[in-house]
């Protein structure tokens, strides 16, 4: 997976698995400017933006991407990936999904978030898309939200403690993340049973942490 992370002073290219995902960290204040960098999906995401605005959602920027809210609460987000454009529904698990188009892109880690992918402009049917968006708004009005789970105090494992001592700036960079994003890294690293796998996961996440990219930021665009 390739993340193109554009910082204010530099550009870092990180190689992971197989898909190219662009996560902007440019300081841009315009949604249109951000979407214009989502090649080759600019036209598709622009259409999805138009549909989101047509159902009365408020537009903002969160996690470097377009986000649409109702009374300040996240309803949906838009993204452009290597192979598709998409809509993220924050409380998508409550949608009826009559067309069976929604997927949980991060099974086992996300409970409410659902994604609708579009591999071409032809796949975007405005009437159907607006119906899903309107239902998402109505669900938000009705208070249909998954309550956050209570978490145990976060304990930084020895594998990360060792990496903090070995890699200059790593601890400070890690502490810049929100508690939730810190927890995602810790759970990812401590999940395997084999120590060798844990070490490999720490090594894999070090460049992400130094670049300010959360483990699951690709699912929040």
Secondary structure, 3 states (H helix, E strand, C coil): CEEEEECCCCEEEEECCCCEEEEECCCCCCHHHHHCCCCCCHHHHHHHHHHHHHCCCEEEEECCEEEEEECCEEEEEEEEECCCEEEEECCHHHCCCCCCCEECCCCCCCCCCEEEEECCHHHCCHHHHHHHHHHHHHHHHCCCCCCCCCCCCCCCCHHHHHHHHHCCCHHHHHHCCCHHHHHHHHHHHHCCCCHHHHHHHHHHHHHHHHHCCCCCHHHCC
